[in-house]
Amino acid sequence: MAVVTQYVVIRDGAEKMTFTSKAEADAHDKILDMAEALNPLIKSSELFTDEQQLEDMALFLAKERENVLIALGAKKPKKPKTEKALTEKAEVSKPADKESTKAA
């Protein structure tokens, strides 16, 4: 018999999602907190009349918070690692071969 630990995110008495790690459950709970905080702001725009669309947009923005912060200028985008930088890093970490040390 296997024992499985599960972490359940519950909101307003309803089970939202189940996770196998506490970190994943906490991250999802944080997203739900952000979506809940965004809900009144989006509702005040009066762009969404359907409650489900409003909740979906709030959840989307919460999940995409990094990109939203970048778009608002509150955070700088991460620079993608170029192939050249990755190659140079790999070469630096290699031990020097015997022939190159003899020549020096």
Backbone hydrogen bonds in HBPLUS format (Angstrom, degrees):
<---DONOR---> <-ACCEPTOR-->    atom                        ^
c    i                          cat <-CA-CA->   ^        H-A-AA   ^      H-
h    n   atom  resd res      DA  || num        DHA   H-A  angle D-A-AA Bond
n    s   type  num  typ     dist DA aas  dist angle  dist       angle   num
A0007-TYR N   A0019-PHE O   2.73 MM  12  5.04 168.2  1.75 150.2 153.8     1
A0019-PHE N   A0007-TYR O   2.71 MM  12  5.04 159.2  1.75 147.6 155.1     2
A0009-VAL N   A0017-MET O   2.82 MM   8  5.36 169.8  1.83 164.6 168.1     3
A0016-LYS N   A0009-VAL O   2.71 MM   7  5.49 165.7  1.73 162.2 166.8     4
A0011-ARG N   A0014-ALA O   2.86 MM   3  5.32 155.2  1.92 159.2 155.8     5
A0014-ALA N   A0011-ARG O   2.82 MM   3  5.32 165.6  1.84 122.8 126.6     6
A0025-ALA N   A0021-SER O   3.18 MM   4  6.47 160.3  2.22 146.9 152.5     7
A0026-ASP N   A0022-LYS O   2.82 MM   4  6.04 160.5  1.86 155.0 160.3     8
A0027-ALA N   A0023-ALA O   2.92 MM   4  6.10 155.0  1.99 145.3 152.3     9
A0028-HIS N   A0024-GLU O   2.99 MM   4  6.21 158.7  2.04 147.9 153.1    10
A0029-ASP N   A0025-ALA O   2.93 MM   4  6.11 156.7  1.98 146.4 153.5    11
A0030-LYS N   A0026-ASP O   2.90 MM   4  6.11 148.9  2.00 144.3 152.7    12
A0031-ILE N   A0027-ALA O   3.05 MM   4  6.37 151.3  2.14 143.6 151.0    13
A0032-LEU N   A0028-HIS O   2.97 MM   4  6.32 156.5  2.03 149.9 156.1    14
A0033-ASP N   A0029-ASP O   2.94 MM   4  6.25 148.2  2.04 143.5 152.4    15
A0034-MET N   A0030-LYS O   2.96 MM   4  6.28 158.5  2.00 150.2 155.3    16
A0035-ALA N   A0031-ILE O   2.89 MM   4  6.14 161.8  1.92 152.5 157.7    17
A0036-GLU N   A0032-LEU O   2.95 MM   4  6.08 153.0  2.02 142.4 149.8    18
A0037-ALA N   A0033-ASP O   3.01 MM   4  6.30 147.1  2.13 143.5 152.4    19
A0038-LEU N   A0034-MET O   2.86 MM   4  6.13 144.1  1.99 148.2 158.8    20
A0039-ASN N   A0035-ALA O   3.02 MM   4  6.07 137.7  2.20 143.5 153.3    21
A0041-LEU N   A0038-LEU O   3.07 MM   3  5.33 116.1  2.49 105.6 121.4    22
A0042-ILE N   A0038-LEU O   2.99 MM   4  6.24 166.0  2.01 166.5 170.7    23
A0043-LYS N   A0039-ASN O   2.89 MM   4  6.04 158.2  1.94 152.9 160.1    24
A0044-SER N   A0040-PRO O   2.96 MM   4  6.09 145.7  2.08 140.5 148.5    25
A0045-SER N   A0042-ILE O   3.09 MM   3  5.35 146.5  2.21 103.2 113.1    26
A0046-GLU N   A0043-LYS O   3.12 MM   3  5.57 153.0  2.20 111.7 119.0    27
A0054-LEU N   A0050-ASP O   3.09 MM   4  6.40 156.8  2.15 151.9 158.7    28
A0055-GLU N   A0051-GLU O   3.00 MM   4  6.26 160.7  2.03 149.1 153.4    29
A0056-ASP N   A0052-GLN O   2.86 MM   4  6.04 155.5  1.92 147.3 154.8    30
A0057-MET N   A0053-GLN O   2.89 MM   4  6.07 156.7  1.95 149.3 154.8    31
A0058-ALA N   A0054-LEU O   3.02 MM   4  6.25 161.5  2.06 148.6 153.8    32
A0059-LEU N   A0055-GLU O   2.96 MM   4  6.12 157.8  2.01 146.6 152.7    33
A0060-PHE N   A0056-ASP O   2.87 MM   4  6.04 155.6  1.93 145.2 152.5    34
A0061-LEU N   A0057-MET O   2.94 MM   4  6.15 168.4  1.95 155.5 157.4    35
A0062-ALA N   A0058-ALA O   3.03 MM   4  6.18 151.0  2.12 141.5 149.7    36
A0063-LYS N   A0059-LEU O   2.94 MM   4  6.15 157.3  1.99 149.6 155.3    37
A0064-GLU N   A0060-PHE O   2.96 MM   4  6.14 145.4  2.08 146.7 156.8    38
A0065-ARG N   A0062-ALA O   3.39 MM   3  5.07 149.3  2.49 108.6 105.2    39
A0067-ASN N   A0064-GLU O   3.04 MM   3  5.48 113.8  2.49 111.1 125.5    40
A0068-VAL N   A0064-GLU O   2.94 MM   4  6.20 153.0  2.02 154.0 162.6    41
A0069-LEU N   A0065-ARG O   2.87 MM   4  6.05 161.6  1.90 151.9 155.8    42
A0070-ILE N   A0066-GLU O   3.02 MM   4  6.28 152.3  2.10 144.7 152.6    43
A0071-ALA N   A0067-ASN O   2.88 MM   4  6.05 159.3  1.93 144.4 150.2    44
A0072-LEU N   A0068-VAL O   2.92 MM   4  6.14 145.4  2.04 146.6 156.0    45
A0074-ALA N   A0069-LEU O   2.89 MM   5  5.11 136.7  2.08 161.5 160.4    46
A0073-GLY N   A0070-ILE O   3.05 MM   3  5.05 151.1  2.14 100.7 109.8    47
A0086-LEU N   A0082-THR O   3.11 MM   4  6.40 157.4  2.16 149.3 155.5    48
A0087-THR N   A0083-GLU O   2.95 MM   4  6.17 153.8  2.02 147.1 154.2    49
A0088-GLU N   A0084-LYS O   2.90 MM   4  6.14 164.9  1.92 154.7 158.4    50
A0089-LYS N   A0085-ALA O   3.00 MM   4  6.12 156.6  2.06 143.7 150.0    51
A0090-ALA N   A0086-LEU O   3.06 MM   4  6.25 152.8  2.14 141.7 148.9    52
A0091-GLU N   A0087-THR O   2.96 MM   4  6.25 153.1  2.03 150.1 157.5    53
A0092-VAL N   A0088-GLU O   3.03 MM   4  6.24 152.4  2.11 148.0 154.8    54
A0093-SER N   A0089-LYS O   3.23 MM   4  6.44 149.1  2.34 142.6 149.9    55
A0094-LYS N   A0091-GLU O   3.30 MM   3  5.26 148.7  2.41  97.0 105.8    56
A0102-LYS N   A0098-LYS O   3.15 MM   4  6.40 144.3  2.28 145.5 154.7    57
A0103-ALA N   A0099-GLU O   3.23 MM   4  6.46 155.3  2.29 147.4 152.6    58
